[in-house]
């Protein structure tokens, strides 16, 4: 393992995540993994890694870290927020959805995410992490996987898992921002019969608000109470990622990657897998609505979305050579009659 970064400020909730661990829910182990699997895929493609290599998942506020290697290639995806690279007291702001080569001593900072709850910082070679049940994903509640089973902390030394030496030019992705939708598609059930017809209609007629009670386990929604038809307890059964569980409060909860594996509240519907990345980026206060689709439609949507993502990733190209204009940097310079006066150095 080769050193990659020294953590100076860990951010709000920064963990190592990959695609997740599968086949262990019968033992009470959730899949964990990236909430926004598409952005993980893109970030890794930009630095030349395998699609779901371990990367840093950043929630709301990113870390500050220093480079502890001669050269690394990094890329941020899942947000339009720019990362900041400081070298010799000069700070450059680098757009998301492109890679940048950093050197020993550079300081990298990811500010507060302006438009997303999650973003992914990939590094060439991938992140070296503890693999448990076949996955490097961190499950904080269980205390395993990732970096010592926890969120990153000050002075952690994060290493790469393979050869991190960059080759060739930096790359950029054709789509400069994550796709986001206000309408989330659902497959009805499996316990929709536990709810009144009015409650089922309300689910789709309401614009719901994501509450502050939102984390990697799930999103609690704010809206009208969904009335149960015959109580709100069922014989405990399995829960899938995206399940919408409705407890006695009548307020729906969308369960995500770190959810419990079984539950005893009825499940009115399930979010289709294609819309989970969008939910992974959703922030408290965001508004969402629901649309019903059939299982067959959900499968076809998934096929088309996967094909589209692979098509977009195939269009990743070398970063255009030559000087570029950063509007934020320009705004910080001295302007005389609309003319940019560069500094002497």
VODODREN-469657 format. One record per residue: x, y negated, z of N, C-alpha, C, CB in turn; residue in three letters. Coordinates in steps of 0.001 Angstrom, whole numbers, plus 500000, padded with zeros to 6 digits. Glycine has a CB too. Example, Ala and Ser with C-alpha at 12.3 -4.5 7.8 and 13.67 -1.06 7.14 Angstrom:
# residues 2
513190505690507800512300504500507800513200503300507800511308504473509046ALA512850502250507080513670501060507140512900499970507870514084500598505725SER
# end
This chain:
# residues 345
500842501201500000500000500000500000500876498749500000499048499994501227UNK500458497765499245501215496528499139500414495375499735501578496235497669UNK501093494491500487500361493345501047499728492496499951501295492480501897UNK498580491956500255497886491094499303497614489733499931496568491745498837UNK496879489725501057496462488476501685496655488532503191495004488173501354UNK496940487386503767496855487186505208495634486301505467498179486537505786UNK494755486741506348493531485999506618493815484886507630492419486946507140UNK493480483652507273493627482515508189492279482103508788494262481321507458UNK491242482132507978489870481921508440489021482995507770489344480456508101UNK488285483797508525487619484952507923486323484656507179487337485934508970UNK485764483437507346484445483195506782483356483684507720484313483872505424UNK482127483551507293481005483891508165480845485390508362479732483321507605UNK480914486144507277480740487598507363481383488200506114479205488004507481UNK482694488425506181483446488942505040483827490387505314484712488081504762UNK483429491281504423483712492702504580484218493282503273482463493457505053UNK484817494458503363485198495221502180484006496076501767486463496107502451UNK483642495999500487482523496805499984482870497376498606481220495953499907UNK482376498572498351482421499137497007480992499526496629483400500377496927UNK480824500546495851479472500921495401478617501488496526479561501938494277UNK479262502065497543478513502647498656478752504141498786477033502382498486UNK478228504722499847478386506160500092477022506837499951479000506430501513UNK477031507972499286475769508622498953475801510097499363475475508490497446UNK474619510611499728474498512014500093474549512285501581475561512780499437UNK474529511207502397474667511401503839473498510823504635475954510777504312UNK472432510413503956471309509817504675470607510830505565470316509219503696UNK470683512091505197470055513121506055470751513222507406470082514494505357UNK471974512646507490472702512613508761472584511255509435474173512956508540UNK471728510384508892471522509073509487472514508020509038471577509189510953UNK473248508271507953474263507331507472473716506581506250475595508079507116UNK473540505264506353473033504491505212474090504377504125472588503091505660UNK473694504008502908474665503932501813475632502762501932473943503838500507UNK475226501670502605476033500444502633476386500058501195477334500638503498UNK477571499500500952477938499087499605477503497666499306477338500026498594UNK477947497159498169477692495778497769476199495516497622478411495462496460UNK475741494395498178474343493995498002474078493584496563473985492847498953UNK475083493024495905474963492600494506475959493412493699475218491051494337UNK475532494607493277476430495547492616476890495018491263475747496897492444UNK476077494188490612476460493660489305477632492683489416475266492970488644UNK477599491815490414478695490856490580479979491557490989478327489796491619UNK479886492635491769481060493444492088481659494022490807480692494577493074UNK480814494523489942481220495099488655481978494058487825479981495617487871UNK481419492850487738482009491790486918483340491317487497481041490609486797UNK483380491086488811484615490610489443485756491593489202484405490402490956UNK485474492888489319486505493890489085486942493924487624486005495258489507UNK486006493760486709486366493749485289487307492594484963485108493655484422UNK487125491462485630487940490277485360489388490435485818487330489072486036UNK489642491351486748491022491553487214491584492898486767491084491453488735UNK490848493616485912491346494859485332491190496084486201492755494703485002UNK490292496034487180490064497189488049488972498090487501489699496731489455UNK488880499293488060487725500152487800486469499427488284487879501548488507UNK485308499719487682484106498897487904483712498651489353482975499527487231UNK483809499657490215483313499498491580484424499601492619482252500537491868UNK485625499155492251486741499162493193486408498305494416488029498651492510UNK486935498639495581486660497830496778487086496376496592487376498423497992UNK486228495476497020486480494042496936485937493393498202485827493419495653UNK486182492102498360485667491382499518484277490851499218486610490232499914UNK483303491252500030481966490679499944481904489498500897480862491738500279UNK481549488341500353481528487080501096480083486667501281482340485963500361UNK479682486452502527478300486041502808478283484590503279477648486968503877UNK477657483745502475477369482340502801478615481445502856476656482272504126UNK479607481819503639480811480990503783482030481888503661480819480221505149UNK482931481513502736484043482381502424485266482191503301484423482186501031UNK486255483061503111487467483012503927488513482049503359488065484403504046UNK489531481801504170490760481152503717491890482130503950491017479788504461UNK492716482351502936493750483368503033494983482940502258493235484713502519UNK496133483463502647497376483152501940497861484394501210498463482633502919UNK498483484187500065498960485286499222500270485816499785499143484824497748UNK500339487142499965501515487790500532502158488735499520501141488554501806UNK502087488380498251502678489190497182503260488253496138501624490155496541UNK504189488774495325504819487921494310503786487372493335505894488702493544UNK502823488199492955501773487742492038500568488659492158502287487704490571UNK499392488070492135498126488795492159497171488124491180497520488833493601UNK496232488898490686495148488313489898493868488454490699495016488999488491UNK493116487367490852491876487386491621490752486810490775492029486592492944UNK489525487138491145488351486584490459487172486591491423488012487396489163UNK486351485554491326485152485397492144483924485507491249485164484040492904UNK482926486264491682481676486408490924480502486457491895481704487690490030UNK479315486095491383478102486110492192477652484738492626478307486956493390UNK478360483699492237478061482327492628478643481388491582478626482007494043UNK478217480134491593478862479116490761479861478293491582477803478189490129UNK479953478577492884480919477880493734482337478159493240480764478313495216UNK483175477134493232484559477282492784485452477646493962485059475987492109UNK486393478544493709487384478818494740488513477791494624487934480274494615UNK489212477576495698490275476575495745491613477265495953490016475540496869UNK492585476915495120493931477460495227494896476310495493494331478244493936UNK495588476362496626496529475310497000497952475830496875496258474811498438UNK498760475085496106500179475422495912500991474135496038500427476115494510UNK501968474138496923502818472956497123501972471705497375503731472738495898UNK500982471845498225500106470738498634499219470214497508500938469607499171UNK499177470918496379498293470546495276497179471582495168499083470436493932UNK495933471134495209494788472049495191494102472030493838493786471682496290UNK493902473206493280493186473370492021491890474125492293494059474118490968UNK490820473664491699489529474337491864489281475211490638488364473301492061UNK489045476497490901488927477497489836487483477972489759489890478700490082UNK486918477893488575485524478310488388485361479804488665485051477981486957UNK484177480157489127483822481576489239483711482168487839482486481765490029UNK483701483493487779483576484221486515484774484010485595482312483800485803UNK485927483779486180487188483810485443488265484245486431487526482403484791UNK489320484840485924490401485254486805491476484186486861490995486583486343UNK492279484238487907493396483318488065494539484091488717492991482058488918UNK495757483833488264496930484473488842497487483583489953498008484746487753UNK497655484166491134498177483434492291499501484046492705497168483456493476UNK500313483251493405501677483652493767501891483580495271502703482767493053UNK503003484156495708503332484185497123503303482778497719504704484826497335UNK502625482631498848502529481353499521501317480529499135503740480575499257UNK500666480861498014499451480144497650498379480384498709498948480584496253UNK497563479373498947496442479498499876495143479460499069496470478360500958UNK494331480464499266493058480588498554491922480363499545492927481986497864UNK490982479527499162489846479225500029488564479310499219489995477824500678UNK487561479976499779486234480026499167485305479234500073485727481513498969UNK484827478075499616483960477242500464482582477864500644483819475843499866UNK481732477115501318480347477535501504479690477767500147479558476481502317UNK478999478891499997478359479219498727477146478311498528477941480720498685UNK477114477620497409476079476621497176474776477219496675476567475605496194UNK474837478405496075473661478905495350473413480391495548473812478626493886UNK474062481000496511473955482444496670474282482838498103474886483170495686UNK473693483936498554474034484463499869475292485309499811472881485281500428UNK475641485802498613476759486731498475477596486411497260476257488155498392UNK478906486609497393479814486556496258480900487600496492480426485118496073UNK481664487906495436482653488981495514483994488494495000482190490213494714UNK485021488688495834486387488345495456487130489654495200487099487483496570UNK487465489875493924488217491068493547489676490690493356487640491712492256UNK490564491648493621492002491437493461492567492592492646492720491323494849UNK493503492276491754494108493315490932494700494413491812495189492718490017UNK494419495647491450494843496793492253493793497281493215496065496450493012UNK492764496444493481491722496824494429492183496654495864491293498258494192UNK491239496647496786491536496491498210491755497865498835490391495733498938UNK492869498016499545493106499254500293492218499248501529494615499404500689UNK491471500312501716490523500351502834490305501788503271489176499696502444UNK489834501926504488489527503238505034488322503837504316489263503147506547UNK488514504993503716487416505681503012486785506706503944487927506373501704UNK485502506541504145484753507447505004483606508012504185484233506725506294UNK483505509332504126482469509995503328482509509499501892481074509755503936UNK483720509348501368483898509042499962483780507591499577482943509789499200UNK483630506690500539483428505278500219484254504386501129481953504911500329UNK484723503261500547485450502256501326484525501177501873486532501617500474UNK483237501305501663482303500286502125482273500204503653480903500575501590UNK482175498980504155482124498747505597480693498874506102482693497357505945UNK480493499687507113479214499744507819479477499223509219478606501209507841UNK479243497931509413479626497266510659478894497859511855479346495769510570UNK477606498143511724476847498680512861477396500032513311475365498816512493UNK477931500803512354478507502099512710479977502024513042478306503068511597UNK480624500906512675482032500723512990482970501574512164482255501010514414UNK482624501843510904483535502637510075483549502122508637483131504125510103UNK484586502572507906484786502145506526485443500784506432483472502121505798UNK485872500440505228486413499112504985487672498835505783485383498077505303UNK487735497643506366488885497237507169488549497452508640489271495748506895UNK488975498597509162488770498956510568487292498927510961489558498011511466UNK486419499149510006484992499246510299484348497956510744484775500259511333UNK484916496812510366484402495531510878484554494428509834485137495132512177UNK484034493247510175484273492067509358485731491631509524483298490915509745UNK486235490905508544487604490417508632487741489402509760488039489795507302UNK488940489356510341489243488431511431490548487701511131489336489182512787UNK490781486627511880492025485869511722493239486780511857492099484736512755UNK494202486582510962495504487248510975495456488679510455496057487247512367UNK494307489145509954494270490452509294495146490411508046492808490854508929UNK495837491515507776496636491649506563495918492622505638498094492136506882UNK495388492106504547494643492905503587495596493345502480493436492109503005UNK495633494643502195496570495192501214495850495655499962497356496349501817UNK496622495796498880496067496346497644496242497857497653496748495717496392UNK495404498513496868495372499967496853496225500545495729493945500452496719UNK496616499702494782497391500173493644498314499073493157496469500643492512UNK498831499238491953499729498235491381498948496966491104500400498757490084UNK499314495895491802498572494639491689499240493648490753498410494013493049UNK500360494034490115501089493109489252500261492763488028502436493708488830UNK499929491488487817499099491120486663499850491304485347498627489670486792UNK499154491733484340499698491819482989498744491117482033499921493301482563UNK499289490459481032498459489774480058497871488491480616497355490681479589UNK497039487819479823496466486533480238495316486694481222495986485765479027UNK494989485601481903493782485593482715492559485679481814493722484331483597UNK491441486109482390490241486405481609489073485549482070489880487889481717UNK488079485430481203486847484737481566485650485507481049486840483302481016UNK484542485327481754483285486018481470482355485052480764482629486569482774UNK481676485548479750480850484663478921479737483994479720480246485443477764UNK479166484709480685478074484140481479478670483467482702477037485235481895UNK478460482174482830479147481401483866478391481333485180479396480017483376UNK477268482012485300476513481993486553475680483256486655475612480737486645UNK475328483673487864474546484896488029473117484722487537474540485324489485UNK472573485803486978471167485776486589470316485857487852470828486945485605UNK469333484980487923468489484946489114467029484843488678468879483756490048UNK466166485501489408464747485441489098463958485196490373464278486737488408UNK462842484491490242461967484264491386460911485357491522461294482909491265UNK460823486225490501459827487297490515460527488639490616458936487244489254UNK460207489384491648460817490677491919459813491769491564461267490788493410UNK460269492769490829459369493834490372459350495007491352459790494325488979UNK458140495535491544457922496581492550457228497786491933457091496039493724UNK457549498951492475456747500156492251455899500355493500457653501428491950UNK454599500494493331453680500605494465453918501906495224452219500530493986UNK453736501837496567453808503028497398455149503191498074453513504239496580UNK455324504282498821454491505483498805453301505483499769455336506644499109UNK453190504491500670452077504489501619451164503292501400452601504489503051UNK450886502966500153450006501836499874448591502091500372449985501541498383UNK448230503371500558446886503686501049446712503312502517446593505166500859UNK447776502927503202447686502477504584447304501009504684448998502711505292UNK447094500349503539446797498921503525445461498673502833447923498135502822UNK444778497622503274443498497274502650443749496802501217442754496172503474UNK442695496832500427442802496339499051443163494858499038441486496572498288UNK442638494122500010442958492694500104444447492497500391442106492018501204UNK445015493344501252446441493231501570447293493524500348446816494181502712UNK446904494532499575447659494869498372447608493726497359447115496160497743UNK446442493106497242446320491961496335447149490781496837444843491546496187UNK447125490555498154447869489440498747449366489576498498447597489359500249UNK449872490808498529451295491039498297451740490412496978451601492543498300UNK450889490521495953451271490045494621450794488620494334450720490979493571UNK449860488139495102449345486782494855450109485716495632447871486710495218UNK450913486126496594451580485187497504452987484844497024451641485772498917UNK453370483599497210454778483218497096455372483311498496454952481764496484UNK456245484287498682456812484570499991458098483772500201457084486074500146UNK458397483495501452459636482800501787460530483733502596459346481491502574UNK461804483760502246462761484565502999463076483852504312464061484814502172UNK462919484546505408463124483942506723464613483902507064462347484722507806UNK464921483296508211466302483284508689466752484655509178466457482268509804UNK465801485548509372466099486911509794466450487726508545464886487549510572UNK467644487468508022468077488079506764469548488454506874467842487118505560UNK469853489726506629471246490171506686471406491357505745471667490551508149UNK472495492107505932472731493243505039471740494387505288474162493752505210UNK471060494362506403470071495394506688468762495127505963469827495489508183UNK468349493858505888467088493573505227466724492107505236466002494350505865UNK465623491800504553465088490441504458463663490442505000465127489917502982UNK463426489686506065462072489546506591461408488375505868462081489327508151UNK460189488592505387459485487582504608458454486845505449458813488220503407UNK458213485590505090457219484758505765456058484526504808457837483399506238UNK454852484803505266453660484621504452452444485132505199453804485337503101UNK451322485313504504450117485803505182450303487226505704448918485751504233UNK449553487540506738449636488867507339448987489900506425448965488879508726UNK449689491007506195449141492109505413448426493072506362450264492843504607UNK447137493235506145446314494043507045446463495534506752444846493634506930UNK446722496289507812446758497737507682445335498291507693447599498368508814UNK445135499364506966443810499981506882443542500890508069443674500769505588UNK444571501624508511444383502603509583445634502726510444444015503969508998UNK445995501606511036447145501595511924448448501391511171447204502877512706UNK449495501142511940450782500856511309451859501853511710451231499458511660UNK451442503028512173452401504084512497452181505282511591452282504501513976UNK453272505824511064453220507037510261454235508017510823453496506739508753UNK454142509268510391455193510226510736456472509751510059454816511699510291UNK457527509620510835458778509076510312459230509836509075459869509121511382UNK459578509066508032460101509700506817461224508836506242458968509908505759UNK461779509266505105462955508631504527462679507247503957463517509501503457UNK463715506439503926463633505072503404464647504904502285463877504025504529UNK464220504319501195465107504024500071465513502556500115464421504362498720UNK466634502233499525467026500835499395465971500095498580468427500707498732UNK465521498967499087464472498211498403463080498469498937464497498524496955UNK462942499443499839461648499713500463461101498458501141461773500858501483UNK459798498212500988459138497120501712458284497737502816458261496229500746UNK458787497609504023458133498179505198457309497080505868459181498787506196UNK456127497450506383455262496454507025454932496933508441453948496220506193UNK455567496336509460455276496705510851453960496102511322456413496255511772UNK453711496206512600452438495733513152452216494243512989452359496077514598UNK453279493456512832453128492011512642452471491659511317454474491337512728UNK452466492622510378451905492356509057452840491590508139450633491597509199UNK454052491258508599455032490534507794455985491541507139455823489504508669UNK456044491568505813456857492578505130458345492366505324456544492583503661UNK459086493470505303460534493470505416461096494276504254461001494051506788UNK461964493647503433462646494361502352463938494931502910462926493422501124UNK464088496243502863465252496903503462466362497077502427464855498274504053UNK467592496759502838468725496711501916469789497757502280469346495307501917UNK471039497487501922472083498516501928472409499088503299473320497958501342UNK472356498280504346472699498761505689471467499131506509473502497706506427UNK470373499402505842469109499731506506469214501045507280467974499818505476UNK468196501287508115468045502596508730467657503602507646466980502561509873UNK467904504873507892467637505881506858466232506478506957468664506994506950UNK465579506328508112464192506783508266463422505711509024464119508164509015UNK462101505753508930461295504782509634459857505240509778461346503460508927UNK459171504655510766457811505070511066456754504031510761457719505439512481UNK457116502983509981456128502011509526455772502308508072456662500556509681UNK454526502074507673454139502355506286454841501434505300452634502224506123UNK455112501968504117455840501263503065454882500979501925457065502087502571UNK454628499699501692453621499305500714454138499372499282453137497908501011UNK455443499187499097456020499198497758457533499266497871455583497950496949UNK458198499425496718459661499500496674460178498650495530460140500964496521UNK461183497835495804461818497002494776462569497899493803462782495955495415UNK462430497638492503463162498437491521464656498122491633462642498159490072UNK465492499097491308466936498951491507467516497788490699467646500245491127UNK466939497491489536467461496417488688467337495050489335466744496410487363UNK466392494888490261466179493583490897466863493463492255464700493328491059UNK467530494517492712468230494448493992469413493474493986468715495821494373UNK470201493392492897471296492400492897470794490975493091472076492482491592UNK469673490637492458469105489298492619468698489057494070467893489110491688UNK468111490069494707467744489943496122468990489830497001466891491147496566UNK470064490494496597471304490406497350471861488993497386472326491339496767UNK471535488187496370471998486796496323471013485839496979472234486374494884UNK469804486317497309468763485444497850469136484953499245467416486178497892UNK468794483688499519469165483043500788467930482743501632469948481744500524UNK468092482598502938466972482155503769466380480860503222467424481960505229UNK465054480816503164464368479653502609463992479811501160465214478450502759UNK464628480743500435464280480967499032462867481532498927465295481924498361UNK462188481197497841460833481691497587460878482793496534459899480538497128UNK460107483849496756460024484937495787458575485377495644460918486129496213UNK458267485903494474456976486515494228457186487931493725456153485688493220UNK456112488710493654456215490110493270455348490408492047455810491010494438UNK455803491386491275455073491879490103455141493397490111455661491295488768UNK454027494046489844453981495513489864454379496088488504452570496003490256UNK455195497152488531455532497896487324455388499381487640456982497556486822UNK455274500190486611455194501635486807456599502207486985454473502314485612UNK456675503436487468457961504097487624458662504218486281457784505477488260UNK457890504537485241458483504675483909459044503335483419457437505210482910UNK458318502261483680458815500935483304460080500588484073457743499870483551UNK460116500935485352461297500640486171462526501356485621461057501050487638UNK462366502603485211463486503367484653463980502725483365463073504828484393UNK463055502314482506463440501692481238464105500332481462462213501533480331UNK463586499552482411464215498264482750465649498491483217463401497521483850UNK465849499514484024467184499835484517468135500193483392467115500972485506UNK467666500973482437468505501347481291468904500121480479467770502353480394UNK467939499251480223468223498053479425469170497119480159466925497315479082UNK468973496968481470469822496053482236471249496573482305469264495856483652UNK471414497864482482472748498442482512473447498250481168472678499933482871UNK472713498495480087473302498321478754473693496865478518472319498786477664UNK472859495937478982473146494512478816474380494113479611471943493666479251UNK474512494617480841475668494294481659476948494819481008475505494875483069UNK476919496036480521478098496605479871478450495822478607477862498087479532UNK477425495349477885477660494544476691478345493227477061476334494271475954UNK477875492580478135478467491316478563479904491507479039477627490689479674UNK480147492575479811481496492830480303482448493121479143481493494003481298UNK481940493780478109482769494059476930483188492780476213482019494969475961UNK482472491678476467482778490400475820483741489539476646481490489628475570UNK484204490062477789485216489338478556486433489116477667485608490116479854UNK486945487907477669488017487563476732489107486761477444487455486760475534UNK490278486662476828491349485846477429490904484411477616492613485886476562UNK491342483833478710491021482448479005491614481551477936491535482048480398UNK490820480594477471491298479687476423492544478956476893490200478674476028UNK493544478891476019494792478218476362494626476715476282495922478673475443UNK495559475998476911495538474546476820494904473919478028494813474108475588UNK495009472600478151494474471895479322492958471941479361494943470448479330UNK492426471979480559490985471938480749490633470779481648490463473259481335UNK489427470281481505488970469135482281488060469620483401488234468109481378UNK488431469343484609487632469680485787486894468424486220488525470246486952UNK485569468353486037484827467144486380485001466732487842483363467348486086UNK485110467714488754485275467371490162486636466729490417485110468616491033UNK487669467254489746488989466656489898489014465266489279490064467547489257UNK488351465115488136488308463819487473487658462767488359487561463925486152UNK486600463162489051485886462213489901486741461735491072484608462842490424UNK487760462522491421488612462144492542489786461262492124489129463381493227UNK489981461079490807491093460265490310490681458800490165491590460809488961UNK491674457946489954491414456527489714490988456314488277492655455678490035UNK489892455592488093489404455288486754489448453784486535487968455832486547UNK489953453365485377489993451953485019489262451792483693491468451421484928UNK488105451121483746487298450896482539487021452196481801488001449913481606UNK486779453263482598486436454539481980487630455324481470485499454307480859UNK488860454840481690490047455536481221490682456252482403491052454553480554UNK491036457501482196491666458292483254493142457921483338491494459820482994UNK493603457513484534495001457187484744495652458322485513495159455840485496UNK496392459207484855496975460340485581498051459892486536497545461356484615UNK498289460688487573499357460397488515500700460605487848499235461272489768UNK501761459980488379503076460013487753503685461406487759504003459051488450UNK503279462217488736503871463546488777503057464561487994504016464004490205UNK
# end
